[in-house]
């Protein structure tokens, strides 16, 4: 299973960063043996956090399937943070379709951190507040034409993410082994006072 291999690789990296044994244990894959439908649950957690003025939704490790027919809306006052030691993976059922996490225009000082996105992208429009927002420490695979899109915003920091854009991670199936250049990784339009730094772009 591709997801289990990805989960193991990320778990190994996390362990290496903490000087632990470089071996993919059976316990590291237990969360990723089944795909869990997650759209409604995630949206309810975000809605509840926004209504309760809780700043962060802390996510469990696992492989979570996001619907492609409607976006997940990251509402006012809410950030998303993946599990600190085991991967939180958002994916779609169909590799030919892309899901979206859409940051609500009224959301300020938000972060999206430590999540693996498989064919799931992040989009912001008119998010132009003085407070800094950040997308950092994530891994993006596939993602259609781009994995992060921001239009007419400011003070967005995109830092320390990994974008896998080669033919093995293309958003559309292809028989070609030529590296894909269709996924630009990050697309910014009319963006002000923002910074893109320390990211890795696979070719």
N, C-alpha and C positions, 0 to 999 in steps of 0.2 A: 504493500500500500504506500502510495506516494506520501500521504500525510504523515504516516508513522515514521517514514524515513526523515521527513522534514522535522518532525517533533523531536526525534532522537538527536538530529544534528544540532538543533538549537539547545536542547537540554545539555548536550556535550559542551557546547560553547559556554553556557552558563556555569557549568561545573568547572570548566577550565579557568574561567575568570576568577573562580574562588579557590583555585589550586586543588581541586578534588580529582578523583580518579577519572581517566578518560575512557569510560566504558558505558555503553548504552544498556542500562539495566532494564529488566522486564517491567519494573515499576514505572519506568519513564514512559512507557507506551500504553499503560492501562487506560488513560483518559481518552485515547485517540482510536479506540477499536470500533467505535460506532459514531455515526454522524447524528448530532442532536439538533432538531429544528429549534431555532433560537430567535427568530424575528420578533414574535409577539412578546416573549419573555424579556428580551433586551429592551424593547421599546417601553414596556411597563416599568422596568427598573429605572430607565432614564426619566420617564414621566414622574415616578414617585420621588426620585431624588430632586428633581426640579421643584416639585410642589413642596417638598420638605426642606428645601434649601440645603441639601447635602451636596457638597461640591464634587465628589468623586464616586463613580460606580466602579467598584473593584470586581474584576472578572475572574472566574474560576479557570483552571486549565482545562483544555478539551478542544474538540473539533466541533464547531458550531456552524450550522448552515443558515445563511441569510437569504431571504427571498429577493428575487430580482425585479418583481413587479411594483414595488414601492420602496422608497428609501427609509432607512433608519434616521430619525431626526434627533440630533443632539441638541437638547433644549437648553434654555437659559440657565446658567449657573452650574452646568454639569460637564465633567470631564470623564474620560474613559481610561482605565489603567489595567493592563493585562497582569496575569499572575507573575510574581517576581522570580520564581524558580522553575516553573513548568510552563510551556508555551500555551497561550490562548490563541487559537486559530479560528478566524472567520473565513468561511468559504461559501461557494455557491454549489448547487447540485450539478449545474450544467456549465462546463468549461466555456461554452460559446456565449454565455450570458454574464452580465456584470451587475453586481449589487452596489449600492451607494450608501455611505453614511454622510448625511447632509447636515452641516452645522447651521442651526437656526440663526437668523440674522441678529436676534437679540442676545445671543450668547456672548459673554465677554470673559477674557482671561481663562480660556479653556485649554485643555491639553488632551492629546490622544497619544498614549505611550505603551510600549512593550506588547504590541499585538502583531500577529502574523496575519496578513491579508492575502487570501488566495482568490483572485478575481473579484475583489471588493475595493472600491476606491473611496476617496474622501473629497467632498466638494463644499466650498464655502462661497457665498455670494453676498456682497455688500456688508461684509463683517469688518467694519472700519471704526473700531473703538481705540481709545488711547491705551488700554490695558493690553499687555502682551499675551498672545496665544501661541501654542507650540504643538508641533507634530514631531515627536522624536523617539528614537529607539525602536522603531517598527521595522518589519520586513514586508515588502510588497512583491507578490508574484502575479503575473498576468496584469489585469487592471485596464483592459481595453486600450484606448489611445493614451491614457495617462492615469497615474495612480493618485496623484494629488492635484486638484484643480481649485484655484482661488481667483475670483473675479471681483475687481473693485473693492479691495480690502486694504488693510494696513496692519503693521506690527505683528506679522505672522513669522514665526521662526520654525524652519524646517531643518532639523539637525539630527545627525547620527542615525539615519535610516538606511536600509539596504533595499535597492530596487533590482530585482532579477528580471532582465529583459531579453535574454537570449532565446534561441529557437525552442529550447526545452521548456520555457516559461511563457511562450507566446500566448496572446489572448485568443487567437483563432488557431484551429488545427491546421497543420500544413505538412506536406511531405518534404519540404525543403529543409536542409540543414543549415542554410544561411542564417546568420544572426538576425533577429528581428529588430527593425528600427522604428516600428510603428508605435511602440510605447515610449513616450518621451519622459516618463517618470513623473515630472513636475511641470505643470503649465500654470503660469501666472499671467493675469491680464489686468492692466491698470492697477497694479499693486504698489503700495507706498511703504517706505520704512520697514521693509521686511528683509529677512536674511535666510539664505540657503547655504548650509555649511556642513562639512564633515560627513557627507552622505557618500555611499558607495553605489555606483551604477554599473550593473553587469551588462556586458555586451555579447 
